[in-house]
Amino acid sequence: MTKQQPGSGSMVDWDLAVKVGSRIAGEGPEVARTEAAAVVAGLRADAERSTGLVQDFTGLVAPPGTAPVLVVDRQSWVQANADSFATVMEPLVHKLTEKKPPTGLAKAVGSRVTGVEVGGLLGFLSGKVLGQFDPFYEPGGRLLLVAPNIVHIERELGADPTDFRLWVCLHEETHRVQFTAVPWMREHLSAQVEALAETVEPTKLLDDGLSRVVEALRGGLGQQGLLDVVSSPEQREILDRVTGMMSLLEGHADVVMDGVGPSVIPSVKKIRAGFDRRRQGVGTLDRVLRRLLGLDAKMAQYRDGAKFVRGVVDKVGMAEFNAVWEHADNLPSKDEIADHEAWVARVL
């Protein structure tokens, strides 16, 4: 993967985005150097241990050495996601610029404005994310564990550090196993992004986008997220497919961490209860930003996806449920996530 540079046709000044995001991100909680080293080593060990636990619970086998596990700070997370965003946005940038490429001052100013905006987004999120699987990193993706945030949240919840870190690693390692044991999903997700870019009408996006954003900020869009209000029927169809897929992945990871947890994490019930309360967000600004960025929808993906997975597994067992990973046609639709019986009837 190659990061797009501001001078190579990019609409985003990625270097500026990283600088802004890193400044907003901050350093996180104070941790002595010896403790920090122990946290990093412990998270790597927990991630490695989680691979076998996930495999035993799910039956999914991830080939060794397919995707690295990196323990990072907030600034490194910002850089990694700027690189990933550049890759994901490339088809859209090409679509928006192919008819009338920006030149001169307009290009320079525009890329810096979007760089600041993207940097602000990355900075805000960098303090929220505990871990993330990046499927767009070549050749097979990578798992990022954000050590400062894990330490911060375990302190905030009063959780046992050993239990909490393994609990986080179980969830995130499940994502790594999903994408490495089922390698076609990376290509499928990339294909959906490219298909979405192909549906974009540059003029309509530029004309309607700003007014929709303002309306979203004012709270005039009900429970709709930003993506919902800028999508055409064709785009909504693609987004529904992606929503179904992402709900499956997030819900599956939640089921794994809760299913494996009691056997290896003594305080798992306390951790889950505290973490679910925290997922609701704190403060008015935090709630507004979560809503605008679609993070409320993200929380619904955990809940609805987990309900779907549990419903299917309770009905037919984990081995039969694993038909979902065989090919893209077996992925649940957005509607099937809310009706697991419909998925069972269609696929099994």
LINUR-V684523 format. One record per helix or strand of 3 or more residues. SS is the DSSP state (helix for helix, strand for strand). FROM is the first residue (numbers start at 1). TO is the last residue. If there is no record, write none. Layout:
ss->{SS	SS}
from->{FROM	FROM}
to->{TO	TO}
This chain:
ss->{helix	helix	strand	helix	helix	strand	strand	helix	helix	helix	helix	helix	helix	helix	helix	helix	helix	helix	helix	helix}
from->{14	33	68	74	104	131	142	147	161	184	202	226	233	268	284	295	318	328	334	340}
to->{25	58	72	97	126	134	146	157	181	198	218	229	264	278	292	316	325	330	337	347}
